[in-house]
Amino acid sequence: MDWINRLASEATSARKLIDRLDQAVLAKAFRGELVPQDPNDEPASVLLERIKTGRGAAPKAKRDRRAHEA
C-alpha cells in the first residue's frame, strides 16, 4: 500500500512540474530564447507588413452560394 501512495504522490508532483514546464517553454518562446536567432532574418514587423500588403493585392475568392443552400 505504501508503494501505491508513493506512486500517487509522485504522479501529483509530476503533474505540477508539467504545468510549470509548459509555462516556462511558452515564456522562452515569446522571448525568442528557444532557438538561436539569425541576425539576417527580417524583423517580425517587416514580415507582417509584407504579408498584409500581399493579402491586399490578391484577388478575393468568390463563394459559391449554391453549395450552402443544400
mmCIF file of the N, C-alpha and C atoms, coordinates in Angstrom:
data_MODEL
# 
_entry.id   MODEL 
# 
loop_
_atom_site.group_PDB 
_atom_site.id 
_atom_site.type_symbol 
_atom_site.label_atom_id 
_atom_site.label_alt_id 
_atom_site.label_comp_id 
_atom_site.label_asym_id 
_atom_site.label_entity_id 
_atom_site.label_seq_id 
_atom_site.pdbx_PDB_ins_code 
_atom_site.Cartn_x 
_atom_site.Cartn_y 
_atom_site.Cartn_z 
_atom_site.occupancy 
_atom_site.B_iso_or_equiv 
_atom_site.pdbx_formal_charge 
_atom_site.auth_seq_id 
_atom_site.auth_comp_id 
_atom_site.auth_asym_id 
_atom_site.auth_atom_id 
_atom_site.pdbx_PDB_model_num 
ATOM 1   N N  . MET A 1 1  ? 0.821   -1.195 0.000   1.00 0.00 ? 1  MET A N  1 
ATOM 2   C CA . MET A 1 1  ? 0.000   0.000  0.000   1.00 0.00 ? 1  MET A CA 1 
ATOM 3   C C  . MET A 1 1  ? 0.865   1.258  0.000   1.00 0.00 ? 1  MET A C  1 
ATOM 4   N N  . ASP A 1 2  ? 1.995   1.198  0.705   1.00 0.00 ? 2  ASP A N  1 
ATOM 5   C CA . ASP A 1 2  ? 2.911   2.344  0.710   1.00 0.00 ? 2  ASP A CA 1 
ATOM 6   C C  . ASP A 1 2  ? 3.383   2.680  -0.703  1.00 0.00 ? 2  ASP A C  1 
ATOM 7   N N  . TRP A 1 3  ? 3.648   1.627  -1.476  1.00 0.00 ? 3  TRP A N  1 
ATOM 8   C CA . TRP A 1 3  ? 4.130   1.825  -2.840  1.00 0.00 ? 3  TRP A CA 1 
ATOM 9   C C  . TRP A 1 3  ? 3.096   2.585  -3.675  1.00 0.00 ? 3  TRP A C  1 
ATOM 10  N N  . ILE A 1 4  ? 1.835   2.248  -3.542  1.00 0.00 ? 4  ILE A N  1 
ATOM 11  C CA . ILE A 1 4  ? 0.756   2.919  -4.285  1.00 0.00 ? 4  ILE A CA 1 
ATOM 12  C C  . ILE A 1 4  ? 0.643   4.379  -3.853  1.00 0.00 ? 4  ILE A C  1 
ATOM 13  N N  . ASN A 1 5  ? 0.708   4.630  -2.549  1.00 0.00 ? 5  ASN A N  1 
ATOM 14  C CA . ASN A 1 5  ? 0.636   6.012  -2.059  1.00 0.00 ? 5  ASN A CA 1 
ATOM 15  C C  . ASN A 1 5  ? 1.814   6.841  -2.565  1.00 0.00 ? 5  ASN A C  1 
ATOM 16  N N  . ARG A 1 6  ? 3.009   6.247  -2.568  1.00 0.00 ? 6  ARG A N  1 
ATOM 17  C CA . ARG A 1 6  ? 4.193   6.955  -3.051  1.00 0.00 ? 6  ARG A CA 1 
ATOM 18  C C  . ARG A 1 6  ? 4.070   7.229  -4.546  1.00 0.00 ? 6  ARG A C  1 
ATOM 19  N N  . LEU A 1 7  ? 3.559   6.278  -5.283  1.00 0.00 ? 7  LEU A N  1 
ATOM 20  C CA . LEU A 1 7  ? 3.361   6.442  -6.719  1.00 0.00 ? 7  LEU A CA 1 
ATOM 21  C C  . LEU A 1 7  ? 2.351   7.553  -7.007  1.00 0.00 ? 7  LEU A C  1 
ATOM 22  N N  . ALA A 1 8  ? 1.271   7.593  -6.252  1.00 0.00 ? 8  ALA A N  1 
ATOM 23  C CA . ALA A 1 8  ? 0.266   8.643  -6.430  1.00 0.00 ? 8  ALA A CA 1 
ATOM 24  C C  . ALA A 1 8  ? 0.854   10.012 -6.114  1.00 0.00 ? 8  ALA A C  1 
ATOM 25  N N  . SER A 1 9  ? 1.668   10.083 -5.078  1.00 0.00 ? 9  SER A N  1 
ATOM 26  C CA . SER A 1 9  ? 2.317   11.340 -4.704  1.00 0.00 ? 9  SER A CA 1 
ATOM 27  C C  . SER A 1 9  ? 3.271   11.805 -5.804  1.00 0.00 ? 9  SER A C  1 
ATOM 28  N N  . GLU A 1 10 ? 4.032   10.885 -6.366  1.00 0.00 ? 10 GLU A N  1 
ATOM 29  C CA . GLU A 1 10 ? 4.961   11.234 -7.445  1.00 0.00 ? 10 GLU A CA 1 
ATOM 30  C C  . GLU A 1 10 ? 4.204   11.682 -8.695  1.00 0.00 ? 10 GLU A C  1 
ATOM 31  N N  . ALA A 1 11 ? 3.073   11.058 -8.969  1.00 0.00 ? 11 ALA A N  1 
ATOM 32  C CA . ALA A 1 11 ? 2.269   11.459 -10.129 1.00 0.00 ? 11 ALA A CA 1 
ATOM 33  C C  . ALA A 1 11 ? 1.739   12.873 -9.943  1.00 0.00 ? 11 ALA A C  1 
ATOM 34  N N  . THR A 1 12 ? 1.294   13.202 -8.741  1.00 0.00 ? 12 THR A N  1 
ATOM 35  C CA . THR A 1 12 ? 0.809   14.552 -8.448  1.00 0.00 ? 12 THR A CA 1 
ATOM 36  C C  . THR A 1 12 ? 1.930   15.574 -8.621  1.00 0.00 ? 12 THR A C  1 
ATOM 37  N N  . SER A 1 13 ? 3.102   15.247 -8.117  1.00 0.00 ? 13 SER A N  1 
ATOM 38  C CA . SER A 1 13 ? 4.254   16.146 -8.261  1.00 0.00 ? 13 SER A CA 1 
ATOM 39  C C  . SER A 1 13 ? 4.624   16.331 -9.726  1.00 0.00 ? 13 SER A C  1 
ATOM 40  N N  . ALA A 1 14 ? 4.574   15.256 -10.485 1.00 0.00 ? 14 ALA A N  1 
ATOM 41  C CA . ALA A 1 14 ? 4.913   15.328 -11.909 1.00 0.00 ? 14 ALA A CA 1 
ATOM 42  C C  . ALA A 1 14 ? 3.926   16.215 -12.656 1.00 0.00 ? 14 ALA A C  1 
ATOM 43  N N  . ARG A 1 15 ? 2.643   16.120 -12.317 1.00 0.00 ? 15 ARG A N  1 
ATOM 44  C CA . ARG A 1 15 ? 1.642   16.973 -12.974 1.00 0.00 ? 15 ARG A CA 1 
ATOM 45  C C  . ARG A 1 15 ? 1.922   18.448 -12.719 1.00 0.00 ? 15 ARG A C  1 
ATOM 46  N N  . LYS A 1 16 ? 2.300   18.784 -11.493 1.00 0.00 ? 16 LYS A N  1 
ATOM 47  C CA . LYS A 1 16 ? 2.613   20.180 -11.160 1.00 0.00 ? 16 LYS A CA 1 
ATOM 48  C C  . LYS A 1 16 ? 3.833   20.660 -11.942 1.00 0.00 ? 16 LYS A C  1 
ATOM 49  N N  . LEU A 1 17 ? 4.837   19.797 -12.059 1.00 0.00 ? 17 LEU A N  1 
ATOM 50  C CA . LEU A 1 17 ? 6.035   20.162 -12.814 1.00 0.00 ? 17 LEU A CA 1 
ATOM 51  C C  . LEU A 1 17 ? 5.723   20.365 -14.292 1.00 0.00 ? 17 LEU A C  1 
ATOM 52  N N  . ILE A 1 18 ? 4.858   19.533 -14.835 1.00 0.00 ? 18 ILE A N  1 
ATOM 53  C CA . ILE A 1 18 ? 4.482   19.654 -16.249 1.00 0.00 ? 18 ILE A CA 1 
ATOM 54  C C  . ILE A 1 18 ? 3.795   20.992 -16.495 1.00 0.00 ? 18 ILE A C  1 
ATOM 55  N N  . ASP A 1 19 ? 2.913   21.411 -15.591 1.00 0.00 ? 19 ASP A N  1 
ATOM 56  C CA . ASP A 1 19 ? 2.246   22.709 -15.745 1.00 0.00 ? 19 ASP A CA 1 
ATOM 57  C C  . ASP A 1 19 ? 3.271   23.836 -15.769 1.00 0.00 ? 19 ASP A C  1 
ATOM 58  N N  . ARG A 1 20 ? 4.246   23.776 -14.882 1.00 0.00 ? 20 ARG A N  1 
ATOM 59  C CA . ARG A 1 20 ? 5.272   24.822 -14.854 1.00 0.00 ? 20 ARG A CA 1 
ATOM 60  C C  . ARG A 1 20 ? 6.167   24.746 -16.089 1.00 0.00 ? 20 ARG A C  1 
ATOM 61  N N  . LEU A 1 21 ? 6.422   23.540 -16.568 1.00 0.00 ? 21 LEU A N  1 
ATOM 62  C CA . LEU A 1 21 ? 7.246   23.378 -17.756 1.00 0.00 ? 21 LEU A CA 1 
ATOM 63  C C  . LEU A 1 21 ? 6.575   24.012 -18.965 1.00 0.00 ? 21 LEU A C  1 
ATOM 64  N N  . ASP A 1 22 ? 5.280   23.776 -19.139 1.00 0.00 ? 22 ASP A N  1 
ATOM 65  C CA . ASP A 1 22 ? 4.536   24.392 -20.238 1.00 0.00 ? 22 ASP A CA 1 
ATOM 66  C C  . ASP A 1 22 ? 4.668   25.908 -20.194 1.00 0.00 ? 22 ASP A C  1 
ATOM 67  N N  . GLN A 1 23 ? 4.489   26.489 -19.025 1.00 0.00 ? 23 GLN A N  1 
ATOM 68  C CA . GLN A 1 23 ? 4.586   27.938 -18.875 1.00 0.00 ? 23 GLN A CA 1 
ATOM 69  C C  . GLN A 1 23 ? 5.999   28.424 -19.180 1.00 0.00 ? 23 GLN A C  1 
ATOM 70  N N  . ALA A 1 24 ? 6.994   27.690 -18.735 1.00 0.00 ? 24 ALA A N  1 
ATOM 71  C CA . ALA A 1 24 ? 8.381   28.090 -18.969 1.00 0.00 ? 24 ALA A CA 1 
ATOM 72  C C  . ALA A 1 24 ? 8.734   28.036 -20.454 1.00 0.00 ? 24 ALA A C  1 
ATOM 73  N N  . VAL A 1 25 ? 8.269   26.999 -21.147 1.00 0.00 ? 25 VAL A N  1 
ATOM 74  C CA . VAL A 1 25 ? 8.553   26.871 -22.573 1.00 0.00 ? 25 VAL A CA 1 
ATOM 75  C C  . VAL A 1 25 ? 7.872   28.005 -23.337 1.00 0.00 ? 25 VAL A C  1 
ATOM 76  N N  . LEU A 1 26 ? 6.626   28.299 -23.011 1.00 0.00 ? 26 LEU A N  1 
ATOM 77  C CA . LEU A 1 26 ? 5.944   29.406 -23.689 1.00 0.00 ? 26 LEU A CA 1 
ATOM 78  C C  . LEU A 1 26 ? 6.638   30.732 -23.426 1.00 0.00 ? 26 LEU A C  1 
ATOM 79  N N  . ALA A 1 27 ? 7.069   30.967 -22.201 1.00 0.00 ? 27 ALA A N  1 
ATOM 80  C CA . ALA A 1 27 ? 7.765   32.212 -21.875 1.00 0.00 ? 27 ALA A CA 1 
ATOM 81  C C  . ALA A 1 27 ? 9.049   32.333 -22.688 1.00 0.00 ? 27 ALA A C  1 
ATOM 82  N N  . LYS A 1 28 ? 9.816   31.250 -22.768 1.00 0.00 ? 28 LYS A N  1 
ATOM 83  C CA . LYS A 1 28 ? 11.047  31.279 -23.560 1.00 0.00 ? 28 LYS A CA 1 
ATOM 84  C C  . LYS A 1 28 ? 10.741  31.514 -25.039 1.00 0.00 ? 28 LYS A C  1 
ATOM 85  N N  . ALA A 1 29 ? 9.680   30.919 -25.537 1.00 0.00 ? 29 ALA A N  1 
ATOM 86  C CA . ALA A 1 29 ? 9.317   31.101 -26.943 1.00 0.00 ? 29 ALA A CA 1 
ATOM 87  C C  . ALA A 1 29 ? 9.005   32.564 -27.238 1.00 0.00 ? 29 ALA A C  1 
ATOM 88  N N  . PHE A 1 30 ? 8.236   33.202 -26.374 1.00 0.00 ? 30 PHE A N  1 
ATOM 89  C CA . PHE A 1 30 ? 7.881   34.596 -26.606 1.00 0.00 ? 30 PHE A CA 1 
ATOM 90  C C  . PHE A 1 30 ? 9.075   35.531 -26.438 1.00 0.00 ? 30 PHE A C  1 
ATOM 91  N N  . ARG A 1 31 ? 10.082  35.111 -25.685 1.00 0.00 ? 31 ARG A N  1 
ATOM 92  C CA . ARG A 1 31 ? 11.293  35.925 -25.542 1.00 0.00 ? 31 ARG A CA 1 
ATOM 93  C C  . ARG A 1 31 ? 12.300  35.614 -26.643 1.00 0.00 ? 31 ARG A C  1 
ATOM 94  N N  . GLY A 1 32 ? 12.004  34.617 -27.497 1.00 0.00 ? 32 GLY A N  1 
ATOM 95  C CA . GLY A 1 32 ? 12.909  34.250 -28.578 1.00 0.00 ? 32 GLY A CA 1 
ATOM 96  C C  . GLY A 1 32 ? 14.122  33.477 -28.109 1.00 0.00 ? 32 GLY A C  1 
ATOM 97  N N  . GLU A 1 33 ? 13.979  32.712 -27.042 1.00 0.00 ? 33 GLU A N  1 
ATOM 98  C CA . GLU A 1 33 ? 15.115  32.003 -26.459 1.00 0.00 ? 33 GLU A CA 1 
ATOM 99  C C  . GLU A 1 33 ? 15.143  30.510 -26.757 1.00 0.00 ? 33 GLU A C  1 
ATOM 100 N N  . LEU A 1 34 ? 14.215  30.001 -27.549 1.00 0.00 ? 34 LEU A N  1 
ATOM 101 C CA . LEU A 1 34 ? 14.190  28.559 -27.796 1.00 0.00 ? 34 LEU A CA 1 
ATOM 102 C C  . LEU A 1 34 ? 15.246  28.127 -28.808 1.00 0.00 ? 34 LEU A C  1 
ATOM 103 N N  . VAL A 1 35 ? 15.486  28.943 -29.795 1.00 0.00 ? 35 VAL A N  1 
ATOM 104 C CA . VAL A 1 35 ? 16.499  28.635 -30.810 1.00 0.00 ? 35 VAL A CA 1 
ATOM 105 C C  . VAL A 1 35 ? 17.363  29.872 -31.012 1.00 0.00 ? 35 VAL A C  1 
ATOM 106 N N  . PRO A 1 36 ? 18.578  29.693 -31.479 1.00 0.00 ? 36 PRO A N  1 
ATOM 107 C CA . PRO A 1 36 ? 19.419  30.864 -31.749 1.00 0.00 ? 36 PRO A CA 1 
ATOM 108 C C  . PRO A 1 36 ? 18.771  31.745 -32.815 1.00 0.00 ? 36 PRO A C  1 
ATOM 109 N N  . GLN A 1 37 ? 18.846  33.042 -32.618 1.00 0.00 ? 37 GLN A N  1 
ATOM 110 C CA . GLN A 1 37 ? 18.254  33.980 -33.561 1.00 0.00 ? 37 GLN A CA 1 
ATOM 111 C C  . GLN A 1 37 ? 19.260  34.311 -34.668 1.00 0.00 ? 37 GLN A C  1 
ATOM 112 N N  . ASP A 1 38 ? 18.777  34.378 -35.890 1.00 0.00 ? 38 ASP A N  1 
ATOM 113 C CA . ASP A 1 38 ? 19.619  34.722 -37.034 1.00 0.00 ? 38 ASP A CA 1 
ATOM 114 C C  . ASP A 1 38 ? 19.540  36.225 -37.246 1.00 0.00 ? 38 ASP A C  1 
ATOM 115 N N  . PRO A 1 39 ? 20.645  36.941 -37.097 1.00 0.00 ? 39 PRO A N  1 
ATOM 116 C CA . PRO A 1 39 ? 20.605  38.398 -37.265 1.00 0.00 ? 39 PRO A CA 1 
ATOM 117 C C  . PRO A 1 39 ? 20.257  38.826 -38.688 1.00 0.00 ? 39 PRO A C  1 
ATOM 118 N N  . ASN A 1 40 ? 20.327  37.891 -39.649 1.00 0.00 ? 40 ASN A N  1 
ATOM 119 C CA . ASN A 1 40 ? 19.987  38.222 -41.033 1.00 0.00 ? 40 ASN A CA 1 
ATOM 120 C C  . ASN A 1 40 ? 18.490  38.137 -41.309 1.00 0.00 ? 40 ASN A C  1 
ATOM 121 N N  . ASP A 1 41 ? 17.725  37.568 -40.377 1.00 0.00 ? 41 ASP A N  1 
ATOM 122 C CA . ASP A 1 41 ? 16.269  37.481 -40.547 1.00 0.00 ? 41 ASP A CA 1 
ATOM 123 C C  . ASP A 1 41 ? 15.656  38.867 -40.447 1.00 0.00 ? 41 ASP A C  1 
ATOM 124 N N  . GLU A 1 42 ? 14.589  39.080 -41.225 1.00 0.00 ? 42 GLU A N  1 
ATOM 125 C CA . GLU A 1 42 ? 13.908  40.359 -41.147 1.00 0.00 ? 42 GLU A CA 1 
ATOM 126 C C  . GLU A 1 42 ? 13.105  40.448 -39.851 1.00 0.00 ? 42 GLU A C  1 
ATOM 127 N N  . PRO A 1 43 ? 12.895  41.653 -39.340 1.00 0.00 ? 43 PRO A N  1 
ATOM 128 C CA . PRO A 1 43 ? 12.086  41.809 -38.130 1.00 0.00 ? 43 PRO A CA 1 
ATOM 129 C C  . PRO A 1 43 ? 10.642  41.362 -38.382 1.00 0.00 ? 43 PRO A C  1 
ATOM 130 N N  . ALA A 1 44 ? 9.976   40.947 -37.332 1.00 0.00 ? 44 ALA A N  1 
ATOM 131 C CA . ALA A 1 44 ? 8.592   40.476 -37.454 1.00 0.00 ? 44 ALA A CA 1 
ATOM 132 C C  . ALA A 1 44 ? 7.695   41.565 -38.019 1.00 0.00 ? 44 ALA A C  1 
ATOM 133 N N  . SER A 1 45 ? 7.925   42.824 -37.646 1.00 0.00 ? 45 SER A N  1 
ATOM 134 C CA . SER A 1 45 ? 7.077   43.919 -38.133 1.00 0.00 ? 45 SER A CA 1 
ATOM 135 C C  . SER A 1 45 ? 7.169   44.036 -39.657 1.00 0.00 ? 45 SER A C  1 
ATOM 136 N N  . VAL A 1 46 ? 8.366   43.835 -40.219 1.00 0.00 ? 46 VAL A N  1 
ATOM 137 C CA . VAL A 1 46 ? 8.540   43.907 -41.675 1.00 0.00 ? 46 VAL A CA 1 
ATOM 138 C C  . VAL A 1 46 ? 7.829   42.731 -42.335 1.00 0.00 ? 46 VAL A C  1 
ATOM 139 N N  . LEU A 1 47 ? 7.974   41.550 -41.767 1.00 0.00 ? 47 LEU A N  1 
ATOM 140 C CA . LEU A 1 47 ? 7.305   40.370 -42.311 1.00 0.00 ? 47 LEU A CA 1 
ATOM 141 C C  . LEU A 1 47 ? 5.790   40.543 -42.296 1.00 0.00 ? 47 LEU A C  1 
ATOM 142 N N  . LEU A 1 48 ? 5.241   41.015 -41.176 1.00 0.00 ? 48 LEU A N  1 
ATOM 143 C CA . LEU A 1 48 ? 3.792   41.202 -41.081 1.00 0.00 ? 48 LEU A CA 1 
ATOM 144 C C  . LEU A 1 48 ? 3.294   42.234 -42.089 1.00 0.00 ? 48 LEU A C  1 
ATOM 145 N N  . GLU A 1 49 ? 4.048   43.298 -42.293 1.00 0.00 ? 49 GLU A N  1 
ATOM 146 C CA . GLU A 1 49 ? 3.650   44.310 -43.275 1.00 0.00 ? 49 GLU A CA 1 
ATOM 147 C C  . GLU A 1 49 ? 3.680   43.728 -44.686 1.00 0.00 ? 49 GLU A C  1 
ATOM 148 N N  . ARG A 1 50 ? 4.681   42.898 -44.984 1.00 0.00 ? 50 ARG A N  1 
ATOM 149 C CA . ARG A 1 50 ? 4.774   42.262 -46.297 1.00 0.00 ? 50 ARG A CA 1 
ATOM 150 C C  . ARG A 1 50 ? 3.590   41.320 -46.521 1.00 0.00 ? 50 ARG A C  1 
ATOM 151 N N  . ILE A 1 51 ? 3.197   40.571 -45.503 1.00 0.00 ? 51 ILE A N  1 
ATOM 152 C CA . ILE A 1 51 ? 2.042   39.682 -45.615 1.00 0.00 ? 51 ILE A CA 1 
ATOM 153 C C  . ILE A 1 51 ? 0.771   40.488 -45.825 1.00 0.00 ? 51 ILE A C  1 
ATOM 154 N N  . LYS A 1 52 ? 0.618   41.563 -45.068 1.00 0.00 ? 52 LYS A N  1 
ATOM 155 C CA . LYS A 1 52 ? -0.568  42.414 -45.183 1.00 0.00 ? 52 LYS A CA 1 
ATOM 156 C C  . LYS A 1 52 ? -0.671  43.004 -46.590 1.00 0.00 ? 52 LYS A C  1 
ATOM 157 N N  . THR A 1 53 ? 0.441   43.466 -47.123 1.00 0.00 ? 53 THR A N  1 
ATOM 158 C CA . THR A 1 53 ? 0.453   44.031 -48.471 1.00 0.00 ? 53 THR A CA 1 
ATOM 159 C C  . THR A 1 53 ? 0.104   42.964 -49.501 1.00 0.00 ? 53 THR A C  1 
ATOM 160 N N  . GLY A 1 54 ? 0.662   41.778 -49.334 1.00 0.00 ? 54 GLY A N  1 
ATOM 161 C CA . GLY A 1 54 ? 0.391   40.684 -50.267 1.00 0.00 ? 54 GLY A CA 1 
ATOM 162 C C  . GLY A 1 54 ? -1.065  40.267 -50.253 1.00 0.00 ? 54 GLY A C  1 
ATOM 163 N N  . ARG A 1 55 ? -1.684  40.268 -49.083 1.00 0.00 ? 55 ARG A N  1 
ATOM 164 C CA . ARG A 1 55 ? -3.109  39.900 -48.992 1.00 0.00 ? 55 ARG A CA 1 
ATOM 165 C C  . ARG A 1 55 ? -3.991  40.969 -49.630 1.00 0.00 ? 55 ARG A C  1 
ATOM 166 N N  . GLY A 1 56 ? -3.595  42.203 -49.500 1.00 0.00 ? 56 GLY A N  1 
ATOM 167 C CA . GLY A 1 56 ? -4.390  43.295 -50.075 1.00 0.00 ? 56 GLY A CA 1 
ATOM 168 C C  . GLY A 1 56 ? -4.353  43.282 -51.589 1.00 0.00 ? 56 GLY A C  1 
ATOM 169 N N  . ALA A 1 57 ? -3.250  42.815 -52.183 1.00 0.00 ? 57 ALA A N  1 
ATOM 170 C CA . ALA A 1 57 ? -3.102  42.794 -53.632 1.00 0.00 ? 57 ALA A CA 1 
ATOM 171 C C  . ALA A 1 57 ? -3.735  41.555 -54.259 1.00 0.00 ? 57 ALA A C  1 
ATOM 172 N N  . ALA A 1 58 ? -3.954  40.518 -53.480 1.00 0.00 ? 58 ALA A N  1 
ATOM 173 C CA . ALA A 1 58 ? -4.507  39.269 -54.011 1.00 0.00 ? 58 ALA A CA 1 
ATOM 174 C C  . ALA A 1 58 ? -6.017  39.424 -54.250 1.00 0.00 ? 58 ALA A C  1 
ATOM 175 N N  . PRO A 1 59 ? -6.511  38.853 -55.351 1.00 0.00 ? 59 PRO A N  1 
ATOM 176 C CA . PRO A 1 59 ? -7.957  38.908 -55.598 1.00 0.00 ? 59 PRO A CA 1 
ATOM 177 C C  . PRO A 1 59 ? -8.711  38.064 -54.573 1.00 0.00 ? 59 PRO A C  1 
ATOM 178 N N  . LYS A 1 60 ? -9.879  38.535 -54.203 1.00 0.00 ? 60 LYS A N  1 
ATOM 179 C CA . LYS A 1 60 ? -10.687 37.804 -53.217 1.00 0.00 ? 60 LYS A CA 1 
ATOM 180 C C  . LYS A 1 60 ? -11.422 36.660 -53.913 1.00 0.00 ? 60 LYS A C  1 
ATOM 181 N N  . ALA A 1 61 ? -11.473 35.523 -53.248 1.00 0.00 ? 61 ALA A N  1 
ATOM 182 C CA . ALA A 1 61 ? -12.159 34.355 -53.785 1.00 0.00 ? 61 ALA A CA 1 
ATOM 183 C C  . ALA A 1 61 ? -13.665 34.556 -53.657 1.00 0.00 ? 61 ALA A C  1 
ATOM 184 N N  . LYS A 1 62 ? -14.379 34.160 -54.702 1.00 0.00 ? 62 LYS A N  1 
ATOM 185 C CA . LYS A 1 62 ? -15.839 34.264 -54.664 1.00 0.00 ? 62 LYS A CA 1 
ATOM 186 C C  . LYS A 1 62 ? -16.414 32.985 -54.092 1.00 0.00 ? 62 LYS A C  1 
ATOM 187 N N  . ARG A 1 63 ? -17.460 33.141 -53.310 1.00 0.00 ? 63 ARG A N  1 
ATOM 188 C CA . ARG A 1 63 ? -18.125 31.984 -52.710 1.00 0.00 ? 63 ARG A CA 1 
ATOM 189 C C  . ARG A 1 63 ? -19.243 31.489 -53.611 1.00 0.00 ? 63 ARG A C  1 
ATOM 190 N N  . ASP A 1 64 ? -19.407 30.193 -53.610 1.00 0.00 ? 64 ASP A N  1 
ATOM 191 C CA . ASP A 1 64 ? -20.499 29.593 -54.367 1.00 0.00 ? 64 ASP A CA 1 
ATOM 192 C C  . ASP A 1 64 ? -21.676 29.418 -53.402 1.00 0.00 ? 64 ASP A C  1 
ATOM 193 N N  . ARG A 1 65 ? -22.676 30.267 -53.529 1.00 0.00 ? 65 ARG A N  1 
ATOM 194 C CA . ARG A 1 65 ? -23.815 30.250 -52.622 1.00 0.00 ? 65 ARG A CA 1 
ATOM 195 C C  . ARG A 1 65 ? -24.670 28.984 -52.779 1.00 0.00 ? 65 ARG A C  1 
ATOM 196 N N  . ARG A 1 66 ? -24.653 28.400 -53.948 1.00 0.00 ? 66 ARG A N  1 
ATOM 197 C CA . ARG A 1 66 ? -25.476 27.207 -54.168 1.00 0.00 ? 66 ARG A CA 1 
ATOM 198 C C  . ARG A 1 66 ? -25.036 26.053 -53.278 1.00 0.00 ? 66 ARG A C  1 
ATOM 199 N N  . ALA A 1 67 ? -23.776 25.978 -52.943 1.00 0.00 ? 67 ALA A N  1 
ATOM 200 C CA . ALA A 1 67 ? -23.279 24.886 -52.118 1.00 0.00 ? 67 ALA A CA 1 
ATOM 201 C C  . ALA A 1 67 ? -23.823 24.984 -50.701 1.00 0.00 ? 67 ALA A C  1 
ATOM 202 N N  . HIS A 1 68 ? -24.123 26.198 -50.236 1.00 0.00 ? 68 HIS A N  1 
ATOM 203 C CA . HIS A 1 68 ? -24.627 26.391 -48.879 1.00 0.00 ? 68 HIS A CA 1 
ATOM 204 C C  . HIS A 1 68 ? -26.147 26.242 -48.771 1.00 0.00 ? 68 HIS A C  1 
ATOM 205 N N  . GLU A 1 69 ? -26.850 26.253 -49.885 1.00 0.00 ? 69 GLU A N  1 
ATOM 206 C CA . GLU A 1 69 ? -28.315 26.192 -49.859 1.00 0.00 ? 69 GLU A CA 1 
ATOM 207 C C  . GLU A 1 69 ? -28.838 24.774 -49.696 1.00 0.00 ? 69 GLU A C  1 
ATOM 208 N N  . ALA A 1 70 ? -28.019 23.790 -49.840 1.00 0.00 ? 70 ALA A N  1 
ATOM 209 C CA . ALA A 1 70 ? -28.474 22.394 -49.807 1.00 0.00 ? 70 ALA A CA 1 
ATOM 210 C C  . ALA A 1 70 ? -28.968 21.956 -48.486 1.00 0.00 ? 70 ALA A C  1 
# 
